[in-house]
Amino acid sequence: MGAALAWRLLFLLLSPRAIDSADSIWYLENAQRFADGDFLHLSGRVPPLFPALTALANLLTGDLEWAAITVSLFASVLLIIPVYALALAMHGRPAARVAALTVCLWPWLVDYGCRVAPEALMSLLWFASVWMLARAVRKGGAWCVLAPLPFLGIHLTRPEGTFLWLASPFLALPLVYSDFRQGARRLVLYVLISATLLALYLVYMRYATGEAVLSQRASAATLHDVFFARGLDTAKTALRLFGDVLPVMLGPFLLVFAGVGLFTPRDQVRRNLALEAALLAFAAAQFVLAALSTFAEPRYIMNTAIALSLWSAAGIAWVAQRVRGRWIRYVPVAALVALMLLGFAANVIPPLLGRMSYQPVEYKLAGRWMKENLEPGLILCRKPQVGFYAGMPSTGPDPGDTLDGILERAKQAGTRYLVVDERYSTQLIPALRPLLDPANAPPELRLLQSGLSPFPQARVIIYEFAEQ
């Protein structure tokens, strides 16, 4: 865990951070409401746990963005605990050590552990939920009371967490196989406590948002849209996730060893098949929910990938224990570390050499420059991050409009500033491309700033409407 923290701090030092999605702004706005003591006027667009923890962290950092990154950072480090515990219970100590090492170094997890996003927190609670539910079914007692709490956490962190919680009694059925009567009683107690927590949450949401709903995504209209109106998109998303996104996330190395770990005969290695089946069921459920979103985003199947890496760790440990030679047996783990270091370097080195970062740092620089040097006014820009950093309202142009139409509608709306960026604006709205060169600007636009971006491939130009 100490190494994981140090590794992520190094990543933060070498890789500039910026808000990279509109959802992150919604999380920070809710966090500001929590920080202001407003617990009853929240936006139902995003779940409340990540904003609430961000508001608490803000007491130490004094900056909401860094507070959110701090929450992600420590959640990413703490993920090692449930991953190690699950791997230990399934495959023994050598495999658990390799699993912990994987989580420590994996570039995907390092990156999301340094973002304003709930994915790192979701991963921590996801694996804590599976591990504690397994303990509840197998051990009973206080575990039956404690196991619903991390499930409440994933429900409050990501929209799919609601569905995972509701499905958890069925996904946990492999755990009751060895002692069905005792395990079923414990599972029933877990269900009753979970139902009580859900009922209390409904009451809170009724007062906080005006609607007594478990999730904004769990409506009949949403389900009809996913299964009927967008059924073909769901199927395409599933195929892309399975055939492209997941293999890329794991890579050939982890995929091969996952196969070794999955198909190693039980008489040759310690295996807890019931727990393995339950974890596979949760991983499959996460994958299905990601496909139903119709967005083939890696972050939606991150926990599926981490779960499969536990079998990769088992495969690496099994091979290492059976290879003769004092040093050769360390080759699989050394190869794992080398690949993780290569992925880390691929993320941090290009921006250091002047290549465009995958983080829109130029948005932060432009927004902060505007906040420090300009009077407040409505900003026309493709992405809302500039307005967020500037502390000004923003609006987006119509992607299919002409330049004259965009400028005319902007003036009618009372827009004061226009921000054109090369990363997204001109890619999605071709009419704005000429404005990347201030020499092409029409008379009604006055150039304010054009030299803020550190990346030649990601220019950002700030104009003011001359008539305002």
Summary of the structure (lengths in Angstrom):
residues: 468
radius of gyration: 24.5
end to end distance: 54.5
largest distance: 80.0
contacts: 1606
relative contact order: 0.10
helix: 69%
strand: 5%
